[in-house]
Amino acid sequence: MSEEVQLDTYLQIPGGNVSTPSSPATSRNECSITPLTPSPSPRVEIRPRMACPFSVVVAIDFGTTSSGYAFSFTQDSEAIHMMKRWEGGDPGVANQKSPTCLLLTPDLRFHSFGFAARDFYHDLDPEEAQHWLYFDKFKMKIHSTSDLTMETELEAVNGRKVRAIEVFAHALRFFREHALKEVKDQSSSVLEGEEIRWVITVPAVWRQPAKQFMREAAYLAGLVSPECPEQLLIALEPEAASIYCRKLRLHQVIDLSMQPITNGLELDGTRPFDSSFRQAREQLRRSRHSRTFLVESGTGELWSELQTGDRYVVADCGGGTVDLTVHQIEQPQGTLKELYKASGGPYGAVGVDLAFEAMLCQIFGEDFIHSFKAKRPAAWVDLMIAFEARKRTASPGRANALNISLPFSFIDFYKRHRGQSVEAALRRSNMNIVKWSSQGMLRLTQEAMNELFQPTISKIVKHIEELMGKPEVCGVRFLFLVGGFAESPMLQKAVQRALGRTCRIIIPHDVGLTILKGAVLFGLDPTVVRVRRCPVTYGVGVLNRFVEGRHPREKLLIKDGREWCTDIFDRFVSVDQSVALGEVVRRSYTPARVGQRKIIINIYCSSKDDITYISDPGVRKCGTITLDLPEPSAPPGAVGGAGAVVAGPERREIRATMQFGDTEIKVTAVDIMSNRSVRASIDFLSN
């Protein structure tokens, strides 16, 4: 009968001599196997990459506030086709993409996504709306959940909970159906499912569990089959933006460094400094009916100024997160090399929304706002839509106040809940920076808008400044601002003031679509980023021979009469280590017992590099590698019987090959005895 045994869990071998129960090594039960080829540092070999036979690449930019898709045919890879504009939209908001909101029926069936979901939910009777499940900005949950699993739940506006994986799968399935219809409409030939390569974007600061979560959601949505994992690529958002920025021509960007400002005006005082950005946006709006963008076949003319070795930063300022990546362009091939591990945090535009909600709580009372959100969820969504439209028009030089319409149900609900008017609440709050208009509007002064934006913008600027202060990053020539939040003149001015004298600050005209276009380019050529930096140190726990005086006594484990040191950290890659695309790390392992059908290896990680033991501070278990072992042919002279240990040269060797240079960690394995592939998987979601 086969056994399932964890490689680095302590095994009590029948008949073996085991150290006494008081030994810390046995009570901790973490490691008991030594690899056949222990190595203090990774042995790296270059793995050749095979070309992929796809006819079309479809990229989905799954954003916190807005999402969209684009595609390109491999036979005409210089043309990127953007998704169709759908019915619906917001007054005062020009957006090529769709809001990331999803509606489920009371019996948990998919109803709609994007504008359709929001408009339908808005039109529901308030009592009926409480039974429908509306999800908005739900991507942030994946970033903020430290113990993400397949069972993690999302809470709808009405308080009901659904498994997060199902909500994400509904959204991806929606994009799949729309994208496939558009691709088929534009294709002269009949496309089979395996001819399409899918790309999904994620923040670079997301950990491996979150990336695996998106992959599992894509499998559930039917984008690709788990048997063909290479059909789906996970693209890192700032990396995708960087790939697209390589293609930019001078007329496709705004150079903030060329626009010195004082108090929001140019030096001659004639124009607000963001007017050229508005002109560019208007030009983009007029050209959007074509929905097809052409990109350079080589690198764009912007790069003619860059010498080999010059470096630049891409700051992806999105709805939920801000992601920073540092790249170097390698001439003449135009490939990219990452110089410093991706960094960032939850400093996206949603922070401004949360500050607005906190301001409302301050004026009207936290209990009222929570009650209003629960009892009038659709009206709350309306209020936030109104704020979003005004938020986008906020600029540093603006003199007049911004008016935000309060839904009638808000005014009425407050009067019934508190017994007084909204205007009286404003007067009582002593918040002089917010006024009341007789037309039923909140008037937010420039000071109020500064107060809402400042905390989030300050975090972004501080993070960029800290990154540029690092020795590995000094000498940056360009800073590219991309992502939806980069459209904000408030953010542009703050970055320009802080960093305009340090480097050139470049904003692509179609700044909200930069990541989407770059994701398509990444799908067409995933080898474009040649070197990446490892975000953390990865390794496994193993046993090595105990050396008196070198190893602490509490790590001593006696087994079969031999002294072992347990908990030793066998490092695969180190934090911020350069890992080239196609580089692999190899380790060989042996099953603990004859007849064993599965080896499970725990993976540990740390943000530090000086690790000796898996029990060191800051080291945590982050995943498992599973090797499924085929039935071996009995080698001559093998020791028989269940529970026996295969000894000497006849020990079975399983060689695992791990790849860290891609956007996801991959593992393959081979049984050396039979030269057969061993089914190998890596799991970061089961902890």
Long-range contacts (C-beta under 8 A, 24 or more apart in sequence): 1-595, 1-642, 2-595, 2-596, 2-597, 2-598, 3-593, 3-595, 3-596, 3-597, 3-642, 4-596, 4-597, 4-598, 4-600, 5-591, 5-592, 5-593, 5-596, 5-598, 5-599, 5-600, 6-600, 6-601, 6-602, 7-33, 7-589, 7-592, 7-599, 7-600, 7-601, 7-602, 8-32, 8-33, 8-540, 8-541, 8-542, 8-601, 8-602, 9-600, 9-602, 10-557, 10-566, 11-592, 11-593, 13-559, 13-560, 13-592, 13-593, 13-643, 13-645, 14-643, 16-559, 16-560, 17-558, 17-559, 17-560, 17-561, 18-558, 18-559, 19-556, 19-557, 19-558, 19-559, 23-556, 23-557, 23-558, 24-554, 24-555, 25-554, 25-555, 25-556, 25-557, 25-566, 25-567, 26-557, 28-566, 28-567, 28-615, 30-541, 30-566, 30-567, 30-614, 30-615, 31-541, 31-542, 31-543, 31-566, 31-567, 31-568, 31-614, 32-543, 32-557, 32-559, 32-564, 32-566, 32-592, 33-542, 33-543, 33-589, 33-590, 33-592, 34-542, 34-543, 34-544, 34-564, 35-540, 35-542, 35-570, 35-587, 35-588, 35-589, 36-588, 36-589, 36-590, 36-651, 36-653, 37-586, 37-587, 37-588, 38-542, 38-544, 38-570, 39-570, 39-587, 40-571, 41-571, 42-571, 42-572, 42-573, 42-585, 43-585, 43-586, 44-583, 44-584, 44-585, 45-583, 45-584, 45-586, 46-580, 46-582, 46-583, 46-584, 47-582, 47-583, 47-584, 47-657, 47-659, 48-582, 49-527, 49-581, 49-582, 52-197, 52-230, 53-195, 54-195, 54-196, 54-197, 54-231, 54-523, 55-187, 55-189, 55-191, 55-195, 55-196, 56-183, 56-187, 56-191, 56-195, 56-196, 56-197, 57-196, 57-197, 57-198, 57-199, 57-520, 57-523, 57-524, 58-179, 58-180, 58-183, 58-196, 58-197, 58-198, 58-199, 58-523, 59-198, 59-199, 59-200, 59-201, 59-235, 59-240, 59-516, 59-519, 59-520, 59-522, 59-523, 60-172, 60-175, 60-179, 60-198, 60-199, 60-200, 60-201, 60-519, 61-97, 61-201, 61-237, 61-515, 61-516, 61-519, 62-100, 62-139, 62-168, 62-171, 62-172, 62-200, 62-201, 62-202, 62-214, 63-97, 63-100, 63-139, 63-201, 63-318, 63-319, 63-320, 63-484, 64-100, 64-137, 64-139, 64-140, 64-318, 64-319, 64-320, 64-321, 64-348, 64-350, 65-99, 65-100, 65-137, 65-318, 65-319, 65-320, 65-348, 65-349, 65-350, 65-484, 66-95, 66-97, 66-98, 66-99, 66-100, 66-319, 66-484, 66-512, 67-97, 67-98, 67-99, 67-100, 67-114, 67-171, 67-175, 68-96, 68-97, 68-98, 68-513, 68-516, 69-175, 69-178, 69-179, 69-516, 70-513, 70-516, 70-517, 70-519, 70-520, 71-179, 71-182, 71-183, 71-520, 72-520, 72-523, 72-524, 73-186, 73-187, 74-524, 77-524, 78-294, 78-295, 78-296, 78-297, 79-292, 79-293, 79-294, 80-292, 80-293, 80-294, 80-295, 80-517, 80-520, 80-521, 81-182, 81-186, 81-291, 81-292, 82-288, 82-291, 82-292, 82-293, 82-513, 82-516, 83-178, 83-179, 83-182, 83-291, 84-178, 84-182, 84-291, 85-288, 85-291, 86-114, 86-115, 86-116, 87-115, 87-116, 88-114, 88-115, 88-116, 88-118, 88-119, 89-115, 90-385, 90-388, 90-389, 91-389, 92-389, 92-390, 92-392, 92-393, 93-388, 93-389, 93-392, 94-281, 94-285, 95-512, 96-288, 96-510, 96-512, 96-513, 97-512, 97-513, 97-516, 99-136, 100-136, 100-137, 100-138, 100-139, 100-171, 100-319, 101-134, 101-135, 101-136, 101-137, 102-134, 102-135, 102-138, 102-167, 102-170, 102-171, 102-174, 103-132, 103-133, 103-134, 103-135, 104-132, 104-133, 104-135, 104-156, 104-162, 104-167, 104-170, 105-132, 105-133, 106-131, 106-132, 106-133, 108-133, 108-162, 110-170, 110-173, 110-174, 113-170, 113-171, 113-174, 118-381, 118-385, 121-377, 121-378, 121-381, 122-378, 122-381, 122-382, 124-378, 126-375, 126-376, 126-378, 126-379, 126-409, 129-158, 129-377, 129-378, 130-158, 130-375, 130-377, 131-158, 132-158, 133-157, 133-158, 133-160, 133-162, 134-158, 134-377, 134-378, 134-381, 135-167, 136-381, 137-319, 137-320, 137-350, 138-164, 138-167, 138-168, 139-320, 140-320, 140-346, 140-350, 142-206, 142-210, 142-213, 142-214, 143-203, 143-205, 143-206, 143-210, 143-320, 143-321, 143-346, 144-346, 147-687, 148-209, 148-210, 148-213, 148-685, 149-685, 149-686, 149-687, 150-213, 150-216, 150-685, 157-373, 157-377, 157-380, 157-381, 158-374, 158-377, 159-374, 164-213, 165-213, 165-216, 165-217, 165-220, 166-220, 168-213, 168-214, 168-217, 168-221, 169-217, 169-218, 169-220, 169-221, 170-221, 171-221, 172-200, 172-217, 172-218, 172-221, 172-223, 173-221, 173-222, 176-221, 176-222, 176-223, 194-228, 194-231, 196-231, 197-231, 197-232, 197-233, 197-523, 198-223, 198-224, 198-231, 198-232, 198-233, 198-523, 199-232, 199-233, 199-234, 199-235, 199-519, 199-520, 199-522, 199-523, 200-232, 200-233, 200-234, 200-235, 201-234, 201-235, 201-236, 201-237, 201-240, 201-515, 201-516, 201-519, 202-234, 202-235, 202-236, 202-237, 203-236, 203-237, 203-316, 203-318, 203-320, 203-321, 203-323, 203-344, 204-236, 204-237, 204-238, 204-239, 204-316, 204-323, 204-324, 204-325, 204-342, 204-344, 205-321, 205-323, 205-342, 205-343, 205-344, 205-345, 207-535, 207-622, 207-684, 208-622, 208-623, 208-664, 208-665, 208-684, 209-622, 209-623, 209-684, 209-685, 209-687, 211-663, 211-664, 211-684, 212-664, 212-683, 212-684, 212-685, 213-685, 215-664, 216-685, 233-522, 233-523, 233-526, 233-663, 234-663, 234-664, 235-518, 235-519, 235-522, 235-523, 235-663, 236-323, 236-325, 236-342, 236-663, 237-316, 237-318, 237-323, 237-483, 237-515, 238-314, 238-315, 238-316, 238-323, 238-324, 238-325, 238-342, 238-344, 238-482, 238-515, 239-314, 239-325, 239-336, 239-338, 239-342, 239-518, 239-522, 239-529, 239-663, 240-514, 240-515, 240-516, 240-517, 240-518, 240-519, 240-521, 240-522, 241-314, 241-316, 241-480, 241-482, 241-483, 241-514, 241-515, 241-518, 242-312, 242-314, 242-325, 242-327, 242-336, 242-480, 242-518, 242-529, 243-336, 243-518, 243-521, 243-522, 243-528, 243-529, 244-295, 244-508, 244-514, 244-515, 244-517, 244-518, 244-521, 245-302, 245-314, 245-480, 245-482, 245-506, 245-508, 245-514, 245-518, 246-299, 246-300, 246-303, 246-329, 246-334, 246-336, 247-295, 247-296, 247-299, 247-300, 247-521, 248-300, 248-302, 248-506, 248-508, 249-296, 249-300, 249-301, 249-302, 250-301, 250-302, 252-300, 252-508, 252-509, 252-510, 253-302, 253-506, 253-507, 253-508, 253-509, 254-280, 254-506, 254-507, 254-509, 255-504, 255-505, 255-506, 256-492, 256-495, 256-496, 256-500, 256-505, 256-506, 256-507, 257-496, 257-500, 257-503, 257-504, 257-505, 259-496, 260-500, 261-493, 261-496, 261-497, 263-396, 263-397, 264-395, 264-396, 264-397, 264-398, 264-493, 265-397, 272-395, 272-397, 272-489, 273-397, 273-489, 273-492, 273-493, 273-496, 274-395, 274-489, 274-492, 274-493, 277-487, 277-489, 277-492, 277-507, 280-509, 281-487, 281-509, 283-509, 284-509, 284-510, 293-510, 293-517, 295-517, 295-521, 298-334, 299-329, 299-334, 302-506, 303-329, 305-477, 306-331, 306-477, 306-478, 310-475, 310-477, 311-339, 311-473, 311-475, 311-476, 311-477, 312-476, 312-477, 312-478, 312-479, 312-480, 312-503, 313-464, 313-467, 313-468, 313-473, 313-476, 313-478, 313-479, 313-480, 313-503, 314-480, 314-482, 315-460, 315-464, 315-479, 315-480, 315-481, 315-482, 315-483, 315-486, 315-495, 316-344, 316-482, 316-483, 316-515, 317-348, 317-349, 317-460, 317-481, 317-482, 317-483, 317-484, 317-485, 317-486, 317-491, 318-348, 318-349, 318-483, 318-484, 318-485, 319-348, 319-349, 319-350, 319-484, 319-485, 320-346, 320-348, 320-350, 321-345, 321-346, 321-347, 321-348, 322-347, 322-348, 322-459, 322-460, 322-463, 322-483, 322-485, 324-463, 324-464, 324-467, 326-467, 326-472, 326-473, 326-476, 327-529, 330-530, 334-528, 335-527, 335-528, 335-529, 335-530, 336-528, 336-529, 336-530, 336-531, 337-529, 337-530, 337-531, 337-578, 338-529, 338-531, 338-532, 338-533, 338-578, 339-472, 339-473, 339-533, 340-467, 340-470, 340-472, 340-473, 340-533, 340-576, 341-533, 341-534, 341-535, 341-575, 341-576, 342-533, 342-535, 343-463, 343-467, 344-463, 345-459, 345-463, 347-456, 347-459, 347-460, 347-463, 348-456, 348-485, 349-391, 349-456, 349-484, 349-485, 349-488, 351-455, 351-456, 351-459, 352-391, 352-452, 352-453, 352-456, 353-384, 353-387, 353-388, 353-391, 355-451, 355-452, 355-453, 355-455, 355-456, 356-387, 356-391, 356-452, 359-431, 359-434, 359-448, 359-451, 359-452, 362-429, 362-431, 363-425, 363-426, 363-429, 363-431, 363-434, 364-414, 364-418, 364-422, 364-425, 365-418, 368-414, 368-417, 368-418, 371-417, 372-410, 372-413, 372-414, 372-417, 375-413, 376-407, 376-409, 376-410, 376-413, 379-407, 379-409, 379-410, 379-413, 382-407, 383-407, 383-410, 390-444, 391-452, 391-488, 392-487, 392-488, 394-449, 394-453, 394-488, 394-489, 394-490, 395-489, 395-490, 395-493, 396-489, 396-490, 396-493, 398-446, 398-449, 399-446, 401-435, 401-443, 401-444, 401-445, 401-446, 401-448, 402-443, 402-444, 402-449, 403-437, 403-439, 403-441, 403-442, 403-443, 403-444, 404-441, 404-442, 404-443, 404-444, 405-440, 405-441, 406-440, 406-441, 406-442, 408-440, 411-440, 449-490, 450-490, 453-488, 453-490, 453-491, 457-490, 457-491, 457-494, 458-494, 460-491, 460-494, 460-495, 461-494, 461-495, 461-498, 461-499, 464-495, 464-498, 464-499, 465-498, 465-499, 468-499, 468-502, 468-503, 476-502, 476-503, 477-503, 477-504, 478-503, 478-504, 478-505, 478-506, 479-503, 479-504, 479-505, 479-506, 480-506, 480-507, 480-508, 481-505, 481-506, 481-507, 481-511, 482-507, 482-508, 482-511, 482-514, 482-515, 483-511, 483-512, 483-514, 483-515, 484-511, 484-512, 486-511, 486-512, 487-511, 487-512, 526-662, 527-581, 529-581, 530-580, 530-581, 531-578, 531-579, 531-580, 531-581, 531-661, 532-578, 532-579, 532-581, 532-661, 532-662, 532-663, 533-576, 533-577, 533-578, 533-579, 534-573, 534-574, 534-575, 534-576, 534-577, 534-579, 534-660, 535-575, 535-576, 536-575, 536-605, 536-606, 536-607, 537-571, 537-573, 537-574, 537-575, 537-605, 537-606, 537-607, 537-608, 537-609, 537-611, 538-571, 538-572, 538-573, 538-603, 538-604, 538-605, 538-622, 538-660, 538-665, 539-569, 539-570, 539-571, 539-572, 539-603, 539-604, 539-605, 539-611, 539-614, 540-569, 540-570, 540-572, 540-587, 540-601, 540-602, 540-603, 540-604, 540-625, 541-566, 541-567, 541-568, 541-569, 541-570, 541-602, 541-604, 541-614, 542-568, 542-570, 543-568, 544-568, 555-613, 560-645, 567-613, 567-614, 567-615, 568-612, 568-613, 568-614, 569-604, 569-611, 569-612, 569-613, 569-614, 569-616, 569-619, 571-611, 572-658, 572-660, 573-660, 574-609, 575-606, 575-607, 575-608, 575-609, 576-609, 579-660, 579-661, 580-661, 581-661, 581-662, 582-659, 582-661, 583-659, 583-660, 583-661, 584-657, 584-658, 584-659, 585-657, 585-658, 585-659, 585-660, 586-655, 586-656, 586-657, 586-658, 587-655, 587-656, 587-658, 588-653, 588-654, 588-655, 588-656, 588-672, 589-627, 589-653, 589-654, 589-656, 590-646, 590-651, 590-652, 590-653, 590-654, 591-629, 591-646, 591-652, 591-654, 592-645, 593-642, 593-643, 593-644, 593-645, 593-646, 594-638, 594-639, 594-640, 594-641, 594-642, 594-643, 594-644, 594-645, 594-646, 595-642, 596-629, 597-628, 597-629, 598-626, 598-627, 598-628, 598-629, 599-626, 599-627, 599-629, 599-654, 600-624, 600-625, 600-626, 600-627, 601-625, 601-626, 601-627, 601-656, 603-682, 621-687, 622-684, 622-687, 623-682, 623-683, 623-684, 623-686, 623-687, 624-682, 624-683, 624-686, 625-656, 625-658, 625-667, 625-680, 625-681, 625-682, 625-683, 626-680, 626-681, 626-682, 626-683, 627-654, 627-656, 627-669, 627-678, 627-679, 627-680, 628-678, 628-679, 628-680, 629-654, 629-671, 629-678, 630-671, 630-674, 630-676, 630-678, 632-671, 632-673, 632-674, 633-673, 633-674, 635-673, 654-678, 656-680, 658-682
